Amino acid sequence: MAATELILLVAGITAIGVLAQLLADRLQIPTIIFYIGAGLLLGPISGYLSGYLPFLGGRIIDPASFGDALPAIVGLSVAIIVFEGAFHLRVGRIREAPAAALRVVTIGALIALLGTAIAVHFALGASWALSLTIGALLTATGPTVVTPILDIVPVRDRVAATLETEGIVNDVSAAILAVVFFEIVNPADSFEGLLQGFAGRLGIGLFFGVVVAGVLYYLVRYVDLAPGDAPRNARLLVLAGALVAYASANSLASEAGVAAVATAGFLLGNADIPYEEDIEDFKGDITLIVLSFVFITLAALLEFSTLQTVGLAGVAVVVIIALVLRPLLIFISTVGDRFTLQERTFMSLVGPRGIIPASVATLFAVQLRSEGLPEEASLLLGVVFLAILLTAIFEGGLARYIAEYLDVIPMRVIIVGGGKVGRSLAERLEDRGENIVIIEKNQAVVESARNAGYTVEYGDGADTDTLRAAGADNAKIVAAATGDDDVNLLVSQLASSKFDVENVIARANNPDNVEAFEDLGVRTISSSMATAWAMDNQIERPAIANWMSDIGHEGDVQEVEVCGGEFVGKPINEVGSLLPEACLIALVTRDGETKVPTADFVIEKGDMITLLGRRESVREGMQMVDSKTA
């Protein structure tokens, strides 16, 4: 291909990728679906249509378009993508679900690898070496497909943290394991012990990753990068460092570069470096460009005949991967953690495969064909790309609908202040299934809360950027619970005016400040009055006071809206018999008026019912009242 044609092709692919990103943002659909669609249109579909439309002149993108440069282009692009994903993976995020994240990338990955290999071997008749190679590749979900899903499906942070950790870690392990198994398939390579091959590549990657991260940290933090140009120079240094880490490790062992950039990105992202936001924005933009280019190009190189090679047996393999192995590994890996059944189901139904399987499988296929193994190459590409296509389309495309059906998009509650009041409130709300983010500027309190498993945003809650970083744009409740009334007042003002939060609650430490809060339309809890109420309850009604103080352990009180279902149009005496044992309707709110209902009071759609009783019974009663489960 002439240079001018190649430039035009690259520019066109990049432009299509940017348009796909804009369209995905508009429609709230993961971008990978548009990338794959564009690639198929530019590749096999255009080739097929050229038989009917001669002016197309064949495939717009074909394997010869980039010549021998494609493996290098893909490799460097993967380096940037993996580095950027690892750079965003914070230790604090992993702490939110440490046990589950560890099991997903160990036990879960092993289940996926062996289960996929067994399915491929018996369904398609592939050799065990090739089956294990495919199994290793398809353990990788990856940040390229997980992150776009989490951008449009704001699940609980511990769910997101587990999926993000799985994507980053399994990208590395999958690439290295696939190379180790592939060396058994490819006769041009010598046999190595599996453990030795994996450990050697991982060790090389870790070494170069640590070295590059250390050098970049020193340069960015301690070397004068020219005032005024320092942010730009820091961005360029980090980009160059990622590419150097990848190339250096890869020069010693194939695919060790993936481990190197993942290590460097993770270490640097968790270090205290200047210009971090500039680096994140720059790397994010570069990643979007290379990601769109690589995905569109690899999809364009696919042949429909390759998919036909695996046929219905290949579809059966993908079904086993998505609907048998994925749920199995997720439910085993999340045993004993604080995930709801709906969250575990969501995670088990959302595990699309991404760029690492696509890019490494393409490189393997080229090598297999050069060694006279075209059938193995077609089988490898067919299974991997079929898995990518089907999981991306169905799991990626339907992720938001799955999340909404399972009701795993929780109301985000931001609590400003991680002291005793804030932590106690967070504990109660999280126990009821809310998605809690604590904002705290005391580093010791931040570490304590994170170690307890809470999501904590370090910073000043009275700062607009900190509130935005904590998710105030999507918050339904902001609770200002610090010991400083001035801070609580400013937080309330920002939440109401800047972020239009519908429910703002503030703690007033000084009762003289209550009026100032209420003038803003902020629901205010006076510390002194709350203490007086608590003491009065202990004096006048000790039984109910003691029971209320134990809410969340034995008993519970919850308010839920009647949106439909079998309760509508029935009097209280009939509804009561439908509720679980030890669950009572204490109050009903209608048109802003709250009352204790009589036996013949008829429930209407839109009523707010307050349920009181044993904890498990109240939770079951809430599900019965909710129209989604009624």
MOTASUL-V426483 format. One line per field, one symbol per residue. burial: + if it has 24 or more other C-alpha atoms within 12 Angstrom, else -. A space follows every 50 residues. Layout:
burial->???
This chain:
burial->--------++-+++-+++-++--+---++++++++++++++++++++--- --------+++++-++---++-++++++++++++++++++++++++++++ +++++++++++++++++++++-++-+++++++++++++++++++++++++ ++++++++++++++++++++++++++++++++++++----------++-+ +++++++++++++++++-+++---------++++++++++++++++++++ --+++++++++++++++++-+-++++--++-+++-+++++++++++++++ ++++-++-++--+++++++++++-++++++++++--++++-+++++++++ ++++++++++++++++++------++++++++++++++++++++++++++ -++---+++++++++++++-+++-+++++++++++++++++---+++-++ --++++++++++++-+++-++++++++++++++-++++++++++++--+- ++++++++++--++-++--+-++++++--------------------+-- ++--++++++++++-+++---+--++-+++-++++++++-------+--- +-+++-++++++++++++++++++++----
